[in-house]
Amino acid sequence: MCVVAALGSAVAANPPETFRYRACVTDSDGHAIAGAVVEAYQYPEQGRSPDPELMTNLTTCAEGKFEITLRPYSPLVTSSIARSEPI
């Protein structure tokens, strides 16, 4: 599984407090994965803790896409795929 992300904001001399992330979850062949659950984490406001905090869960649309606004340097992790049939 792969997450391809694009920032919605340009880099500036005074960086914004948040970035809009637009991404698509794909399989190893590049096909979009609908219904993938994406966990969005952020580091705490005070310092860079080694453990980011879970902020929200998102589910990709039929085209495997999702959007979210986060602070800079916030990791996104795809955690699971919803399936209608057993593997």
PDB file of N, CA, C and O in Angstrom:
ATOM      1  N   MET A   1       0.834  -1.153   0.000  1.00  0.00           N
ATOM      2  CA  MET A   1       0.000   0.000   0.000  1.00  0.00           C
ATOM      3  C   MET A   1       0.888   1.227   0.000  1.00  0.00           C
ATOM      4  O   MET A   1       1.980   1.204   0.568  1.00  0.00           O
ATOM      5  N   CYS A   2       0.435   2.289  -0.626  1.00  0.00           N
ATOM      6  CA  CYS A   2       1.224   3.497  -0.779  1.00  0.00           C
ATOM      7  C   CYS A   2       0.313   4.704  -0.589  1.00  0.00           C
ATOM      8  O   CYS A   2      -0.838   4.696  -1.025  1.00  0.00           O
ATOM      9  N   VAL A   3       0.831   5.737   0.060  1.00  0.00           N
ATOM     10  CA  VAL A   3       0.099   6.988   0.178  1.00  0.00           C
ATOM     11  C   VAL A   3       0.887   8.041  -0.565  1.00  0.00           C
ATOM     12  O   VAL A   3       2.041   8.306  -0.227  1.00  0.00           O
ATOM     13  N   VAL A   4       0.280   8.647  -1.573  1.00  0.00           N
ATOM     14  CA  VAL A   4       0.907   9.715  -2.333  1.00  0.00           C
ATOM     15  C   VAL A   4       0.252  11.011  -1.897  1.00  0.00           C
ATOM     16  O   VAL A   4      -0.955  11.184  -2.062  1.00  0.00           O
ATOM     17  N   ALA A   5       1.047  11.935  -1.334  1.00  0.00           N
ATOM     18  CA  ALA A   5       0.482  13.164  -0.783  1.00  0.00           C
ATOM     19  C   ALA A   5       1.006  14.381  -1.520  1.00  0.00           C
ATOM     20  O   ALA A   5       2.120  14.380  -2.045  1.00  0.00           O
ATOM     21  N   ALA A   6       0.191  15.407  -1.550  1.00  0.00           N
ATOM     22  CA  ALA A   6       0.578  16.697  -2.107  1.00  0.00           C
ATOM     23  C   ALA A   6       0.165  17.772  -1.123  1.00  0.00           C
ATOM     24  O   ALA A   6      -0.942  17.743  -0.587  1.00  0.00           O
ATOM     25  N   LEU A   7       1.055  18.716  -0.888  1.00  0.00           N
ATOM     26  CA  LEU A   7       0.725  19.822   0.003  1.00  0.00           C
ATOM     27  C   LEU A   7      -0.160  20.810  -0.726  1.00  0.00           C
ATOM     28  O   LEU A   7       0.026  21.072  -1.914  1.00  0.00           O
ATOM     29  N   GLY A   8      -1.117  21.351  -0.008  1.00  0.00           N
ATOM     30  CA  GLY A   8      -2.009  22.334  -0.597  1.00  0.00           C
ATOM     31  C   GLY A   8      -1.509  23.755  -0.438  1.00  0.00           C
ATOM     32  O   GLY A   8      -2.121  24.680  -0.972  1.00  0.00           O
ATOM     33  N   SER A   9      -0.405  23.959   0.286  1.00  0.00           N
ATOM     34  CA  SER A   9       0.134  25.293   0.516  1.00  0.00           C
ATOM     35  C   SER A   9       1.567  25.361   0.034  1.00  0.00           C
ATOM     36  O   SER A   9       2.313  24.389   0.148  1.00  0.00           O
ATOM     37  N   ALA A  10       1.949  26.493  -0.497  1.00  0.00           N
ATOM     38  CA  ALA A  10       3.320  26.693  -0.950  1.00  0.00           C
ATOM     39  C   ALA A  10       4.208  27.050   0.234  1.00  0.00           C
ATOM     40  O   ALA A  10       3.728  27.559   1.247  1.00  0.00           O
ATOM     41  N   VAL A  11       5.515  26.779   0.103  1.00  0.00           N
ATOM     42  CA  VAL A  11       6.471  27.130   1.149  1.00  0.00           C
ATOM     43  C   VAL A  11       6.701  28.639   1.091  1.00  0.00           C
ATOM     44  O   VAL A  11       6.919  29.199   0.017  1.00  0.00           O
ATOM     45  N   ALA A  12       6.651  29.285   2.245  1.00  0.00           N
ATOM     46  CA  ALA A  12       6.809  30.738   2.310  1.00  0.00           C
ATOM     47  C   ALA A  12       7.879  31.088   3.332  1.00  0.00           C
ATOM     48  O   ALA A  12       8.319  30.230   4.096  1.00  0.00           O
ATOM     49  N   ALA A  13       8.302  32.364   3.345  1.00  0.00           N
ATOM     50  CA  ALA A  13       9.295  32.819   4.314  1.00  0.00           C
ATOM     51  C   ALA A  13       8.770  32.625   5.732  1.00  0.00           C
ATOM     52  O   ALA A  13       9.522  32.226   6.622  1.00  0.00           O
ATOM     53  N   ASN A  14       7.497  32.902   5.949  1.00  0.00           N
ATOM     54  CA  ASN A  14       6.834  32.641   7.223  1.00  0.00           C
ATOM     55  C   ASN A  14       5.857  31.501   6.985  1.00  0.00           C
ATOM     56  O   ASN A  14       4.738  31.734   6.527  1.00  0.00           O
ATOM     57  N   PRO A  15       6.264  30.261   7.290  1.00  0.00           N
ATOM     58  CA  PRO A  15       5.410  29.133   6.960  1.00  0.00           C
ATOM     59  C   PRO A  15       4.059  29.200   7.667  1.00  0.00           C
ATOM     60  O   PRO A  15       3.967  29.710   8.783  1.00  0.00           O
ATOM     61  N   PRO A  16       3.018  28.692   7.028  1.00  0.00           N
ATOM     62  CA  PRO A  16       1.692  28.692   7.649  1.00  0.00           C
ATOM     63  C   PRO A  16       1.654  27.761   8.851  1.00  0.00           C
ATOM     64  O   PRO A  16       2.500  26.878   8.990  1.00  0.00           O
ATOM     65  N   GLU A  17       0.675  27.964   9.711  1.00  0.00           N
ATOM     66  CA  GLU A  17       0.536  27.120  10.896  1.00  0.00           C
ATOM     67  C   GLU A  17      -0.036  25.751  10.558  1.00  0.00           C
ATOM     68  O   GLU A  17       0.166  24.796  11.308  1.00  0.00           O
ATOM     69  N   THR A  18      -0.744  25.641   9.443  1.00  0.00           N
ATOM     70  CA  THR A  18      -1.296  24.361   9.015  1.00  0.00           C
ATOM     71  C   THR A  18      -1.081  24.167   7.518  1.00  0.00           C
ATOM     72  O   THR A  18      -0.869  25.125   6.775  1.00  0.00           O
ATOM     73  N   PHE A  19      -1.141  22.919   7.098  1.00  0.00           N
ATOM     74  CA  PHE A  19      -1.070  22.556   5.690  1.00  0.00           C
ATOM     75  C   PHE A  19      -2.283  21.707   5.367  1.00  0.00           C
ATOM     76  O   PHE A  19      -2.750  20.919   6.189  1.00  0.00           O
ATOM     77  N   ARG A  20      -2.784  21.881   4.151  1.00  0.00           N
ATOM     78  CA  ARG A  20      -3.875  21.044   3.653  1.00  0.00           C
ATOM     79  C   ARG A  20      -3.228  19.924   2.853  1.00  0.00           C
ATOM     80  O   ARG A  20      -2.583  20.186   1.838  1.00  0.00           O
ATOM     81  N   TYR A  21      -3.390  18.688   3.290  1.00  0.00           N
ATOM     82  CA  TYR A  21      -2.838  17.535   2.594  1.00  0.00           C
ATOM     83  C   TYR A  21      -3.916  16.904   1.736  1.00  0.00           C
ATOM     84  O   TYR A  21      -5.038  16.679   2.192  1.00  0.00           O
ATOM     85  N   ARG A  22      -3.569  16.621   0.494  1.00  0.00           N
ATOM     86  CA  ARG A  22      -4.441  15.880  -0.415  1.00  0.00           C
ATOM     87  C   ARG A  22      -3.645  14.650  -0.821  1.00  0.00           C
ATOM     88  O   ARG A  22      -2.501  14.765  -1.262  1.00  0.00           O
ATOM     89  N   ALA A  23      -4.245  13.472  -0.675  1.00  0.00           N
ATOM     90  CA  ALA A  23      -3.486  12.259  -0.941  1.00  0.00           C
ATOM     91  C   ALA A  23      -4.379  11.185  -1.530  1.00  0.00           C
ATOM     92  O   ALA A  23      -5.606  11.270  -1.482  1.00  0.00           O
ATOM     93  N   CYS A  24      -3.728  10.166  -2.089  1.00  0.00           N
ATOM     94  CA  CYS A  24      -4.413   9.019  -2.658  1.00  0.00           C
ATOM     95  C   CYS A  24      -3.709   7.768  -2.152  1.00  0.00           C
ATOM     96  O   CYS A  24      -2.482   7.677  -2.207  1.00  0.00           O
ATOM     97  N   VAL A  25      -4.480   6.807  -1.662  1.00  0.00           N
ATOM     98  CA  VAL A  25      -3.939   5.531  -1.215  1.00  0.00           C
ATOM     99  C   VAL A  25      -4.053   4.557  -2.379  1.00  0.00           C
ATOM    100  O   VAL A  25      -5.128   4.378  -2.953  1.00  0.00           O
ATOM    101  N   THR A  26      -2.917   3.922  -2.725  1.00  0.00           N
ATOM    102  CA  THR A  26      -2.888   2.989  -3.850  1.00  0.00           C
ATOM    103  C   THR A  26      -2.263   1.665  -3.437  1.00  0.00           C
ATOM    104  O   THR A  26      -1.578   1.569  -2.419  1.00  0.00           O
ATOM    105  N   ASP A  27      -2.516   0.643  -4.257  1.00  0.00           N
ATOM    106  CA  ASP A  27      -1.843  -0.636  -4.042  1.00  0.00           C
ATOM    107  C   ASP A  27      -0.492  -0.592  -4.765  1.00  0.00           C
ATOM    108  O   ASP A  27      -0.130   0.432  -5.346  1.00  0.00           O
ATOM    109  N   SER A  28       0.242  -1.689  -4.729  1.00  0.00           N
ATOM    110  CA  SER A  28       1.584  -1.712  -5.323  1.00  0.00           C
ATOM    111  C   SER A  28       1.568  -1.555  -6.840  1.00  0.00           C
ATOM    112  O   SER A  28       2.599  -1.247  -7.439  1.00  0.00           O
ATOM    113  N   ASP A  29       0.412  -1.763  -7.466  1.00  0.00           N
ATOM    114  CA  ASP A  29       0.285  -1.572  -8.913  1.00  0.00           C
ATOM    115  C   ASP A  29      -0.198  -0.171  -9.272  1.00  0.00           C
ATOM    116  O   ASP A  29      -0.375   0.140 -10.450  1.00  0.00           O
ATOM    117  N   GLY A  30      -0.413   0.676  -8.266  1.00  0.00           N
ATOM    118  CA  GLY A  30      -0.849   2.037  -8.523  1.00  0.00           C
ATOM    119  C   GLY A  30      -2.348   2.225  -8.612  1.00  0.00           C
ATOM    120  O   GLY A  30      -2.809   3.309  -8.969  1.00  0.00           O
ATOM    121  N   HIS A  31      -3.129   1.187  -8.293  1.00  0.00           N
ATOM    122  CA  HIS A  31      -4.590   1.294  -8.326  1.00  0.00           C
ATOM    123  C   HIS A  31      -5.097   1.871  -7.012  1.00  0.00           C
ATOM    124  O   HIS A  31      -4.646   1.479  -5.935  1.00  0.00           O
ATOM    125  N   ALA A  32      -6.030   2.797  -7.109  1.00  0.00           N
ATOM    126  CA  ALA A  32      -6.602   3.445  -5.927  1.00  0.00           C
ATOM    127  C   ALA A  32      -7.303   2.426  -5.039  1.00  0.00           C
ATOM    128  O   ALA A  32      -7.908   1.473  -5.530  1.00  0.00           O
ATOM    129  N   ILE A  33      -7.218   2.634  -3.723  1.00  0.00           N
ATOM    130  CA  ILE A  33      -7.875   1.763  -2.756  1.00  0.00           C
ATOM    131  C   ILE A  33      -8.996   2.542  -2.077  1.00  0.00           C
ATOM    132  O   ILE A  33      -8.746   3.432  -1.263  1.00  0.00           O
ATOM    133  N   ALA A  34     -10.228   2.197  -2.420  1.00  0.00           N
ATOM    134  CA  ALA A  34     -11.394   2.807  -1.788  1.00  0.00           C
ATOM    135  C   ALA A  34     -11.592   2.187  -0.416  1.00  0.00           C
ATOM    136  O   ALA A  34     -11.381   0.986  -0.246  1.00  0.00           O
ATOM    137  N   GLY A  35     -11.995   2.986   0.565  1.00  0.00           N
ATOM    138  CA  GLY A  35     -12.305   2.475   1.891  1.00  0.00           C
ATOM    139  C   GLY A  35     -11.104   2.229   2.783  1.00  0.00           C
ATOM    140  O   GLY A  35     -11.250   1.638   3.853  1.00  0.00           O
ATOM    141  N   ALA A  36      -9.913   2.668   2.372  1.00  0.00           N
ATOM    142  CA  ALA A  36      -8.741   2.532   3.243  1.00  0.00           C
ATOM    143  C   ALA A  36      -8.900   3.479   4.426  1.00  0.00           C
ATOM    144  O   ALA A  36      -9.310   4.627   4.253  1.00  0.00           O
ATOM    145  N   VAL A  37      -8.581   3.007   5.617  1.00  0.00           N
ATOM    146  CA  VAL A  37      -8.653   3.841   6.816  1.00  0.00           C
ATOM    147  C   VAL A  37      -7.275   4.473   7.019  1.00  0.00           C
ATOM    148  O   VAL A  37      -6.267   3.773   7.115  1.00  0.00           O
ATOM    149  N   VAL A  38      -7.248   5.787   7.081  1.00  0.00           N
ATOM    150  CA  VAL A  38      -6.008   6.537   7.263  1.00  0.00           C
ATOM    151  C   VAL A  38      -6.026   7.160   8.649  1.00  0.00           C
ATOM    152  O   VAL A  38      -6.976   7.855   9.009  1.00  0.00           O
ATOM    153  N   GLU A  39      -4.982   6.916   9.424  1.00  0.00           N
ATOM    154  CA  GLU A  39      -4.853   7.527  10.744  1.00  0.00           C
ATOM    155  C   GLU A  39      -3.977   8.762  10.610  1.00  0.00           C
ATOM    156  O   GLU A  39      -2.892   8.699  10.032  1.00  0.00           O
ATOM    157  N   ALA A  40      -4.445   9.883  11.142  1.00  0.00           N
ATOM    158  CA  ALA A  40      -3.693  11.136  11.092  1.00  0.00           C
ATOM    159  C   ALA A  40      -3.160  11.452  12.481  1.00  0.00           C
ATOM    160  O   ALA A  40      -3.923  11.543  13.443  1.00  0.00           O
ATOM    161  N   TYR A  41      -1.854  11.618  12.578  1.00  0.00           N
ATOM    162  CA  TYR A  41      -1.187  11.902  13.846  1.00  0.00           C
ATOM    163  C   TYR A  41      -0.564  13.285  13.812  1.00  0.00           C
ATOM    164  O   TYR A  41      -0.211  13.783  12.742  1.00  0.00           O
ATOM    165  N   GLN A  42      -0.427  13.910  14.973  1.00  0.00           N
ATOM    166  CA  GLN A  42       0.296  15.176  15.105  1.00  0.00           C
ATOM    167  C   GLN A  42       1.186  15.103  16.331  1.00  0.00           C
ATOM    168  O   GLN A  42       0.853  14.466  17.331  1.00  0.00           O
ATOM    169  N   TYR A  43       2.332  15.774  16.229  1.00  0.00           N
ATOM    170  CA  TYR A  43       3.186  15.901  17.400  1.00  0.00           C
ATOM    171  C   TYR A  43       2.579  16.944  18.326  1.00  0.00           C
ATOM    172  O   TYR A  43       1.966  17.898  17.847  1.00  0.00           O
ATOM    173  N   PRO A  44       2.731  16.793  19.634  1.00  0.00           N
ATOM    174  CA  PRO A  44       2.184  17.773  20.579  1.00  0.00           C
ATOM    175  C   PRO A  44       2.746  19.172  20.309  1.00  0.00           C
ATOM    176  O   PRO A  44       3.838  19.323  19.762  1.00  0.00           O
ATOM    177  N   GLU A  45       1.980  20.184  20.703  1.00  0.00           N
ATOM    178  CA  GLU A  45       2.389  21.581  20.520  1.00  0.00           C
ATOM    179  C   GLU A  45       3.753  21.866  21.142  1.00  0.00           C
ATOM    180  O   GLU A  45       4.583  22.547  20.538  1.00  0.00           O
ATOM    181  N   GLN A  46       3.985  21.349  22.341  1.00  0.00           N
ATOM    182  CA  GLN A  46       5.217  21.638  23.073  1.00  0.00           C
ATOM    183  C   GLN A  46       6.272  20.595  22.745  1.00  0.00           C
ATOM    184  O   GLN A  46       6.233  19.484  23.274  1.00  0.00           O
ATOM    185  N   GLY A  47       7.218  20.944  21.870  1.00  0.00           N
ATOM    186  CA  GLY A  47       8.335  20.056  21.568  1.00  0.00           C
ATOM    187  C   GLY A  47       7.967  18.898  20.664  1.00  0.00           C
ATOM    188  O   GLY A  47       6.804  18.711  20.306  1.00  0.00           O
ATOM    189  N   ARG A  48       8.961  18.139  20.307  1.00  0.00           N
ATOM    190  CA  ARG A  48       8.786  16.974  19.435  1.00  0.00           C
ATOM    191  C   ARG A  48       8.869  15.706  20.268  1.00  0.00           C
ATOM    192  O   ARG A  48       9.944  15.126  20.422  1.00  0.00           O
ATOM    193  N   SER A  49       7.756  15.287  20.794  1.00  0.00           N
ATOM    194  CA  SER A  49       7.684  14.031  21.529  1.00  0.00           C
ATOM    195  C   SER A  49       7.984  12.896  20.548  1.00  0.00           C
ATOM    196  O   SER A  49       7.627  12.989  19.374  1.00  0.00           O
ATOM    197  N   PRO A  50       8.630  11.833  21.011  1.00  0.00           N
ATOM    198  CA  PRO A  50       8.869  10.710  20.102  1.00  0.00           C
ATOM    199  C   PRO A  50       7.580  10.015  19.679  1.00  0.00           C
ATOM    200  O   PRO A  50       7.570   9.270  18.700  1.00  0.00           O
ATOM    201  N   ASP A  51       6.487  10.255  20.414  1.00  0.00           N
ATOM    202  CA  ASP A  51       5.217   9.608  20.114  1.00  0.00           C
ATOM    203  C   ASP A  51       4.169  10.642  19.715  1.00  0.00           C
ATOM    204  O   ASP A  51       3.653  11.363  20.570  1.00  0.00           O
ATOM    205  N   PRO A  52       3.847  10.719  18.413  1.00  0.00           N
ATOM    206  CA  PRO A  52       2.787  11.641  17.999  1.00  0.00           C
ATOM    207  C   PRO A  52       1.439  11.158  18.515  1.00  0.00           C
ATOM    208  O   PRO A  52       1.266   9.983  18.837  1.00  0.00           O
ATOM    209  N   GLU A  53       0.484  12.087  18.588  1.00  0.00           N
ATOM    210  CA  GLU A  53      -0.860  11.790  19.098  1.00  0.00           C
ATOM    211  C   GLU A  53      -1.818  11.568  17.937  1.00  0.00           C
ATOM    212  O   GLU A  53      -1.786  12.298  16.946  1.00  0.00           O
ATOM    213  N   LEU A  54      -2.682  10.541  18.067  1.00  0.00           N
ATOM    214  CA  LEU A  54      -3.698  10.284  17.053  1.00  0.00           C
ATOM    215  C   LEU A  54      -4.705  11.427  17.089  1.00  0.00           C
ATOM    216  O   LEU A  54      -5.263  11.734  18.142  1.00  0.00           O
ATOM    217  N   MET A  55      -4.937  12.057  15.938  1.00  0.00           N
ATOM    218  CA  MET A  55      -5.870  13.181  15.848  1.00  0.00           C
ATOM    219  C   MET A  55      -7.230  12.747  15.300  1.00  0.00           C
ATOM    220  O   MET A  55      -8.270  13.166  15.808  1.00  0.00           O
ATOM    221  N   THR A  56      -7.218  11.904  14.259  1.00  0.00           N
ATOM    222  CA  THR A  56      -8.468  11.482  13.638  1.00  0.00           C
ATOM    223  C   THR A  56      -8.232  10.293  12.727  1.00  0.00           C
ATOM    224  O   THR A  56      -7.095   9.998  12.360  1.00  0.00           O
ATOM    225  N   ASN A  57      -9.295   9.620  12.369  1.00  0.00           N
ATOM    226  CA  ASN A  57      -9.279   8.575  11.347  1.00  0.00           C
ATOM    227  C   ASN A  57     -10.081   9.079  10.161  1.00  0.00           C
ATOM    228  O   ASN A  57     -11.114   9.725  10.331  1.00  0.00           O
ATOM    229  N   LEU A  58      -9.610   8.786   8.977  1.00  0.00           N
ATOM    230  CA  LEU A  58     -10.297   9.158   7.740  1.00  0.00           C
ATOM    231  C   LEU A  58     -10.482   7.903   6.911  1.00  0.00           C
ATOM    232  O   LEU A  58      -9.723   6.944   7.055  1.00  0.00           O
ATOM    233  N   THR A  59     -11.476   7.899   6.050  1.00  0.00           N
ATOM    234  CA  THR A  59     -11.684   6.792   5.121  1.00  0.00           C
ATOM    235  C   THR A  59     -11.615   7.349   3.707  1.00  0.00           C
ATOM    236  O   THR A  59     -12.238   8.365   3.401  1.00  0.00           O
ATOM    237  N   THR A  60     -10.849   6.676   2.840  1.00  0.00           N
ATOM    238  CA  THR A  60     -10.703   7.157   1.470  1.00  0.00           C
ATOM    239  C   THR A  60     -12.005   6.991   0.691  1.00  0.00           C
ATOM    240  O   THR A  60     -12.812   6.107   0.981  1.00  0.00           O
ATOM    241  N   CYS A  61     -12.193   7.855  -0.299  1.00  0.00           N
ATOM    242  CA  CYS A  61     -13.387   7.801  -1.149  1.00  0.00           C
ATOM    243  C   CYS A  61     -13.224   6.709  -2.208  1.00  0.00           C
ATOM    244  O   CYS A  61     -12.253   5.954  -2.174  1.00  0.00           O
ATOM    245  N   ALA A  62     -14.150   6.624  -3.127  1.00  0.00           N
ATOM    246  CA  ALA A  62     -14.134   5.597  -4.167  1.00  0.00           C
ATOM    247  C   ALA A  62     -12.873   5.661  -5.027  1.00  0.00           C
ATOM    248  O   ALA A  62     -12.446   4.647  -5.579  1.00  0.00           O
ATOM    249  N   GLU A  63     -12.271   6.859  -5.144  1.00  0.00           N
ATOM    250  CA  GLU A  63     -11.046   7.020  -5.926  1.00  0.00           C
ATOM    251  C   GLU A  63      -9.794   6.873  -5.067  1.00  0.00           C
ATOM    252  O   GLU A  63      -8.688   7.131  -5.543  1.00  0.00           O
ATOM    253  N   GLY A  64      -9.951   6.461  -3.803  1.00  0.00           N
ATOM    254  CA  GLY A  64      -8.812   6.281  -2.909  1.00  0.00           C
ATOM    255  C   GLY A  64      -8.259   7.575  -2.341  1.00  0.00           C
ATOM    256  O   GLY A  64      -7.182   7.573  -1.744  1.00  0.00           O
ATOM    257  N   LYS A  65      -8.975   8.688  -2.515  1.00  0.00           N
ATOM    258  CA  LYS A  65      -8.477  10.001  -2.094  1.00  0.00           C
ATOM    259  C   LYS A  65      -9.014  10.418  -0.728  1.00  0.00           C
ATOM    260  O   LYS A  65     -10.068   9.968  -0.279  1.00  0.00           O
ATOM    261  N   PHE A  66      -8.238  11.303  -0.084  1.00  0.00           N
ATOM    262  CA  PHE A  66      -8.681  11.942   1.149  1.00  0.00           C
ATOM    263  C   PHE A  66      -7.979  13.284   1.274  1.00  0.00           C
ATOM    264  O   PHE A  66      -6.962  13.525   0.625  1.00  0.00           O
ATOM    265  N   GLU A  67      -8.530  14.159   2.116  1.00  0.00           N
ATOM    266  CA  GLU A  67      -7.948  15.472   2.409  1.00  0.00           C
ATOM    267  C   GLU A  67      -8.018  15.715   3.907  1.00  0.00           C
ATOM    268  O   GLU A  67      -8.954  15.278   4.576  1.00  0.00           O
ATOM    269  N   ILE A  68      -7.010  16.422   4.428  1.00  0.00           N
ATOM    270  CA  ILE A  68      -6.979  16.766   5.852  1.00  0.00           C
ATOM    271  C   ILE A  68      -6.074  17.978   6.046  1.00  0.00           C
ATOM    272  O   ILE A  68      -5.132  18.187   5.283  1.00  0.00           O
ATOM    273  N   THR A  69      -6.367  18.773   7.070  1.00  0.00           N
ATOM    274  CA  THR A  69      -5.525  19.902   7.440  1.00  0.00           C
ATOM    275  C   THR A  69      -4.800  19.556   8.728  1.00  0.00           C
ATOM    276  O   THR A  69      -5.426  19.204   9.728  1.00  0.00           O
ATOM    277  N   LEU A  70      -3.469  19.659   8.700  1.00  0.00           N
ATOM    278  CA  LEU A  70      -2.625  19.350   9.850  1.00  0.00           C
ATOM    279  C   LEU A  70      -1.517  20.383   9.985  1.00  0.00           C
ATOM    280  O   LEU A  70      -1.242  21.147   9.059  1.00  0.00           O
ATOM    281  N   ARG A  71      -0.888  20.394  11.152  1.00  0.00           N
ATOM    282  CA  ARG A  71       0.301  21.225  11.333  1.00  0.00           C
ATOM    283  C   ARG A  71       1.450  20.616  10.532  1.00  0.00           C
ATOM    284  O   ARG A  71       1.433  19.420  10.239  1.00  0.00           O
ATOM    285  N   PRO A  72       2.455  21.432  10.171  1.00  0.00           N
ATOM    286  CA  PRO A  72       3.620  20.895   9.454  1.00  0.00           C
ATOM    287  C   PRO A  72       4.272  19.750  10.229  1.00  0.00           C
ATOM    288  O   PRO A  72       4.227  19.706  11.458  1.00  0.00           O
ATOM    289  N   TYR A  73       4.873  18.834   9.485  1.00  0.00           N
ATOM    290  CA  TYR A  73       5.616  17.689  10.027  1.00  0.00           C
ATOM    291  C   TYR A  73       4.730  16.702  10.772  1.00  0.00           C
ATOM    292  O   TYR A  73       5.204  15.996  11.662  1.00  0.00           O
ATOM    293  N   SER A  74       3.466  16.646  10.423  1.00  0.00           N
ATOM    294  CA  SER A  74       2.550  15.679  11.029  1.00  0.00           C
ATOM    295  C   SER A  74       2.499  14.441  10.145  1.00  0.00           C
ATOM    296  O   SER A  74       2.151  14.542   8.968  1.00  0.00           O
ATOM    297  N   PRO A  75       2.837  13.278  10.686  1.00  0.00           N
ATOM    298  CA  PRO A  75       2.818  12.070   9.862  1.00  0.00           C
ATOM    299  C   PRO A  75       1.405  11.561   9.610  1.00  0.00           C
ATOM    300  O   PRO A  75       0.514  11.739  10.441  1.00  0.00           O
ATOM    301  N   LEU A  76       1.210  10.938   8.479  1.00  0.00           N
ATOM    302  CA  LEU A  76      -0.040  10.250   8.149  1.00  0.00           C
ATOM    303  C   LEU A  76       0.301   8.778   7.978  1.00  0.00           C
ATOM    304  O   LEU A  76       1.318   8.450   7.368  1.00  0.00           O
ATOM    305  N   VAL A  77      -0.525   7.891   8.503  1.00  0.00           N
ATOM    306  CA  VAL A  77      -0.247   6.465   8.426  1.00  0.00           C
ATOM    307  C   VAL A  77      -1.496   5.738   7.962  1.00  0.00           C
ATOM    308  O   VAL A  77      -2.552   5.873   8.580  1.00  0.00           O
ATOM    309  N   THR A  78      -1.397   4.967   6.881  1.00  0.00           N
ATOM    310  CA  THR A  78      -2.514   4.127   6.462  1.00  0.00           C
ATOM    311  C   THR A  78      -2.497   2.883   7.328  1.00  0.00           C
ATOM    312  O   THR A  78      -1.482   2.192   7.404  1.00  0.00           O
ATOM    313  N   SER A  79      -3.608   2.592   7.981  1.00  0.00           N
ATOM    314  CA  SER A  79      -3.589   1.510   8.948  1.00  0.00           C
ATOM    315  C   SER A  79      -4.310   0.242   8.507  1.00  0.00           C
ATOM    316  O   SER A  79      -3.920  -0.856   8.907  1.00  0.00           O
ATOM    317  N   SER A  80      -5.343   0.370   7.700  1.00  0.00           N
ATOM    318  CA  SER A  80      -6.078  -0.834   7.308  1.00  0.00           C
ATOM    319  C   SER A  80      -6.908  -0.571   6.070  1.00  0.00           C
ATOM    320  O   SER A  80      -7.079   0.571   5.643  1.00  0.00           O
ATOM    321  N   ILE A  81      -7.420  -1.651   5.500  1.00  0.00           N
ATOM    322  CA  ILE A  81      -8.265  -1.565   4.312  1.00  0.00           C
ATOM    323  C   ILE A  81      -9.566  -2.280   4.620  1.00  0.00           C
ATOM    324  O   ILE A  81      -9.570  -3.419   5.086  1.00  0.00           O
ATOM    325  N   ALA A  82     -10.662  -1.603   4.356  1.00  0.00           N
ATOM    326  CA  ALA A  82     -11.971  -2.242   4.522  1.00  0.00           C
ATOM    327  C   ALA A  82     -12.196  -3.183   3.340  1.00  0.00           C
ATOM    328  O   ALA A  82     -11.995  -2.791   2.191  1.00  0.00           O
ATOM    329  N   ARG A  83     -12.602  -4.396   3.606  1.00  0.00           N
ATOM    330  CA  ARG A  83     -12.843  -5.374   2.541  1.00  0.00           C
ATOM    331  C   ARG A  83     -14.250  -5.945   2.675  1.00  0.00           C
ATOM    332  O   ARG A  83     -14.749  -6.161   3.780  1.00  0.00           O
ATOM    333  N   SER A  84     -14.875  -6.184   1.534  1.00  0.00           N
ATOM    334  CA  SER A  84     -16.221  -6.740   1.547  1.00  0.00           C
ATOM    335  C   SER A  84     -16.202  -8.264   1.496  1.00  0.00           C
ATOM    336  O   SER A  84     -17.231  -8.909   1.696  1.00  0.00           O
ATOM    337  N   GLU A  85     -15.026  -8.840   1.227  1.00  0.00           N
ATOM    338  CA  GLU A  85     -14.926 -10.294   1.168  1.00  0.00           C
ATOM    339  C   GLU A  85     -13.634 -10.741   1.854  1.00  0.00           C
ATOM    340  O   GLU A  85     -12.678  -9.968   1.907  1.00  0.00           O
ATOM    341  N   PRO A  86     -13.579 -11.957   2.377  1.00  0.00           N
ATOM    342  CA  PRO A  86     -12.362 -12.423   3.046  1.00  0.00           C
ATOM    343  C   PRO A  86     -11.202 -12.564   2.060  1.00  0.00           C
ATOM    344  O   PRO A  86     -11.399 -12.779   0.864  1.00  0.00           O
ATOM    345  N   ILE A  87     -10.011 -12.439   2.587  1.00  0.00           N
ATOM    346  CA  ILE A  87      -8.797 -12.583   1.757  1.00  0.00           C
ATOM    347  C   ILE A  87      -8.464 -14.054   1.628  1.00  0.00           C
ATOM    348  O   ILE A  87      -7.483 -14.409   0.973  1.00  0.00           O
TER     349      ILE A  87
END
